[in-house]
Amino acid sequence: MPMSDEERRLLKELELGLIADDPHLAMELLSGYPAPRFRLDLFFGALAGLAGLVLLIAGLSGQIVVLVVLGLSLVGLGTGLLLGKFFPGRGRRPERPAG
């Protein structure tokens, strides 16, 4: 089913808006080869979460309160970093338009 003229016009407006908002992303999408992204926050979040889990289990088995607290805080930090990917706008202030 072909697009109507109104749908084509709206699609063109969306494309131009994307190019104006984020030209780097627009060029990646138009080229068909998006750049691979290695997210350090995901890596460190997973690493902190796993290390925290190990410390938590070690602290619980040895009944060492300091390790339990440190493990819980590392698990919390790792979870925060990992969830930051799924909720990217959280904690940031909205930008004001110039002018």
C-alpha positions as CSV (number, residue, x, y, z in Angstrom):
1,M,0.0,0.0,0.0
2,P,1.7,3.3,-1.1
3,M,2.0,6.2,1.2
4,S,-0.2,9.3,0.8
5,D,1.3,12.7,0.1
6,E,0.6,13.7,3.8
7,E,2.5,10.7,5.1
8,R,5.4,11.4,2.8
9,R,5.5,15.0,4.0
10,L,5.4,13.9,7.7
11,L,8.1,11.4,7.1
12,K,10.3,14.1,5.5
13,E,9.7,16.4,8.4
14,L,10.8,13.7,10.8
15,E,13.9,13.0,8.8
16,L,14.8,16.7,8.8
17,G,14.1,17.0,12.5
18,L,16.4,14.0,13.2
19,I,19.2,15.5,11.1
20,A,18.8,18.8,12.9
21,D,18.8,17.2,16.4
22,D,21.5,14.7,16.0
23,P,23.4,14.9,12.7
24,H,26.0,12.2,13.8
25,L,23.2,9.6,14.5
26,A,21.4,10.6,11.3
27,M,24.5,10.0,9.2
28,E,25.1,6.6,10.9
29,L,21.5,5.6,10.1
30,L,21.6,6.8,6.6
31,S,24.8,5.0,5.9
32,G,23.3,1.7,7.0
33,Y,26.4,0.9,9.1
34,P,25.9,2.2,12.7
35,A,29.1,2.4,14.7
36,P,29.5,-0.3,17.4
37,R,29.2,1.1,20.8
38,F,31.0,-0.4,23.8
39,R,29.3,1.1,26.8
40,L,31.7,1.4,29.7
41,D,28.9,2.1,32.2
42,L,27.4,-1.3,31.4
43,F,30.7,-3.0,31.8
44,F,31.5,-1.4,35.1
45,G,27.9,-1.8,36.3
46,A,28.1,-5.5,35.6
47,L,31.5,-5.8,37.2
48,A,30.5,-3.8,40.3
49,G,27.3,-5.9,40.6
50,L,29.2,-9.2,40.4
51,A,31.9,-8.1,42.8
52,G,29.3,-6.8,45.2
53,L,27.5,-10.2,45.1
54,V,30.7,-12.1,45.8
55,L,31.4,-9.7,48.8
56,L,27.9,-10.1,50.0
57,I,28.0,-13.9,50.0
58,A,31.4,-13.9,51.6
59,G,30.3,-11.5,54.3
60,L,27.2,-13.4,55.0
61,S,29.0,-16.8,55.2
62,G,31.8,-15.3,57.4
63,Q,29.4,-13.1,59.4
64,I,31.5,-10.0,58.6
65,V,29.2,-7.0,58.6
66,V,31.7,-4.7,56.8
67,L,31.8,-7.1,53.8
68,V,28.0,-7.3,53.8
69,V,27.6,-3.5,53.7
70,L,30.3,-3.1,51.1
71,G,28.7,-5.9,49.0
72,L,25.3,-4.3,49.2
73,S,26.6,-0.9,48.2
74,L,28.5,-2.4,45.2
75,V,25.4,-4.3,44.1
76,G,23.4,-1.0,44.3
77,L,26.0,0.9,42.4
78,G,26.1,-1.8,39.7
79,T,22.4,-1.9,39.4
80,G,22.2,1.9,39.1
81,L,24.8,1.9,36.3
82,L,23.0,-0.9,34.5
83,L,19.5,0.6,34.8
84,G,20.9,3.9,33.6
85,K,21.0,2.4,30.1
86,F,17.3,1.5,30.2
87,F,16.2,4.8,31.7
88,P,18.6,7.3,30.1
89,G,16.9,10.5,30.9
90,R,16.7,9.9,34.6
91,G,18.6,12.3,36.8
92,R,19.4,14.8,34.1
93,R,18.0,18.2,33.9
94,P,16.0,19.0,30.8
95,E,17.8,21.3,28.4
96,R,16.4,24.7,27.7
97,P,16.0,25.7,24.0
98,A,18.4,28.5,23.0
99,G,16.8,31.8,22.4
